[in-house]
Amino acid sequence: MSEQSTDLRETVRRRYAAAAVQVTEGGSACCGPQAVEVDDNFGSALYAADERASLPAEAIAASLGCGNPTAVADLREGERVLDLGSGGGIDVLLSARRVGASGKAYGLDMTEEMLALALANQKKAGAANVEFLKGTIEAIPLPASSIDVVISNCVVNLSTDKPAVFAEMFRVLAPGGRIGISDVVADDGLTPAQRAERGDHVGCIAGALSFAEYHEGLAAAGFTDIALTPTHAVADGMHSAIVRATKPATASATAGSGAPLPPAQDSEGSCN
């Protein structure tokens, strides 16, 4: 990993560590946890009221995503789900309910403070079919072919090595497995420099791939049935989008060609 990539990862880590501390320590007895400040394009407002009502207040307050991947992943009873960049655990806890006692929901995060918050939220929710793991999305600490569905909420754009993320998603998915991701995606006409003008890396803007780059990256990893559907604008030419793709039923655990993405994947950006 380059020095620039290392510095960027540390910037992201500090940002989300601070968010977790704000939720954990910034609340009060009368008003509950202090929510991380976001605009209408990000955060818990993107979840249905009944979903928010079923979760610990701290999980809702820590929500920083650009969508609701559990609403589009079509989770089924008994499935094994992995949430990349699980934060305070909102998507893991919702997934755990959808897959039921015979299924399991994993959350992966690199930030100690977020993992501590997520574990506390798991205890409050009484979710027995949940496990949180420490690690990075470029090197997932799970065996090959051990997951049925990979979800993520506005996190893939934060990585400076997106081909590694796509390859790892492909590796951990069982043949026939699928992804259902919410992420920020740029119009194809925007250059990396133009994306950086619209926001920083930690805010999920500058590091975003274009629609074409995202499709090419997933295809290079071996995915098929790739579809990217914009849902709402988050900046000029930048969209929250639903990303779906499938690992072929006949595929092996390893990724496809691994062809590098265009230079845009190394650009810097920021999620709130």
Steps between C-alpha positions, in 0.01 A plus 500: 500500500635843404567768760213704357262205532617433855445864595154496344400183685612658827296812421193283442568303819526817708180639350295195590665454839396857583145428381477196727628698798250778427214250513633317806599798713297789360155398616296597802250334730214707364572496129691181427816465287624789292455420131786559259413807293403412143283652230188345351706298250673296772413335829206339677234701317549259208350217711130439552349616828415145607860391441635786711250424775627143529865593563707642787514880486880488480493291182272755337707796621819353351352444154711673232402312186354622171225239472337194655663187355288263707195627315640400160705188576194272512629318807349159570458275799815303580743707291846612609546875455815713520487878542820675389573802718230421754547807723256508789325189371171631359511289181634192680217507754236549231655218296503269801124541534442430132707178489357370827645267759617252235703770323789718608606862452865604513624856531853599398661827612856624551415752774524386863259768619233404247541131581453574871185698420371223274555234766311712752215541252496125434461438872218754528323346202543147634627379161650154543564435128749788461879513500718808461851465358796739497672540165508684171274454200808437284588188705182347641572263792258228388550178302428471129142419400371558853246778432174511304453878481741793531350838588663836563379854558712781356834336584650353180562854372729561799748231392811594305525142367160424357618205283607329825157567652319355198733197497441438871123527463517244220727269705283485813174455309376148440431413135168659411545761775425865444574855604252774591691821565411866549784724386575841353564481125602776259368583157728356232589845371656618828878479528666408832593865546138608448382244755752634751361851447159378619613356833780329686583133543368456853168642379463223239534731200856535368574127511186396314523300179300590193217271387721357224799451731288324760357264238844428356648433844231251597521325163879473531455329837271241339153632583206473261146643491647839596253786545551850638185701571521861620254589778567864590758774436757574771694765304512636144553194281534271803234249603413256770453177308395142557763257371404139434705214357525121519780249532431234235379168639786324321771741622795404715591696813766710327428817311502559127764677299565760769556763237582838657241772513559838340698756709180632660515224763807666655340842534428633847160580644284510825165365651354771722 
